[in-house]
Amino acid sequence: MTGPDIDLGGVRLPEPRQLEAYFALTEAVSLLQHHVEQQLRAEGGISTVQFQILMALNGVEQLTMTQIADGVVYSRSGLTYQAAQLEKAGLVTRRPSPDDERATLVAITDRGRATVGKVLPGHIEVTRRLLYEAVSADDLDRLGDTMARVRDHIREEPPRSAAPRRKPSSKR
């Protein structure tokens, strides 16, 4: 995989089976995300991250932007932009928190719930066709258990919202 001219700084290469699993996972996720993105844009005019935001808000009264950021893997500025786009489309509302001046509360609107209802059947069909039909019930159980352990292991790291913001470098 790497040639003799690549210096890895003493880092040991993964085993071939680890590399195979990693690249199979990343390729499968990329392919699935591509098809999901196409379906969401075609049926609801929303992106995958916008769908994730709407799904996080569906069934709850409201969440803070930080709560959404900790659940949706997206940059802070990107999430703020996506929430603004959803607000502009009338799918969510945003307002300052009365309890914390630093927090912004986000709530899904009736139009946002209708959009979820519109795209969810197609989303389910795409994931069923591309993911669930490719694996047995036992495989799906193992995949779910494995990915839950990986997710939980990764989430043991501090949440992205707790990471310090980088200060812009000043040009001299």
Salt bridges, closest charged atoms under 4 A:
GLU15 OE1 - ARG17 NE 3.10
GLU37 OE2 - ARG41 NE 2.89
GLU87 OE1 - ARG94 NE 3.02
ASP100 OD1 - ARG102 NE 3.23
ASP110 OD1 - ARG113 NH2 3.43
GLU125 OE1 - ARG128 NH1 3.41
ASP139 OD1 - ARG142 NH2 2.53
ASP152 OD1 - ARG151 NE 3.01
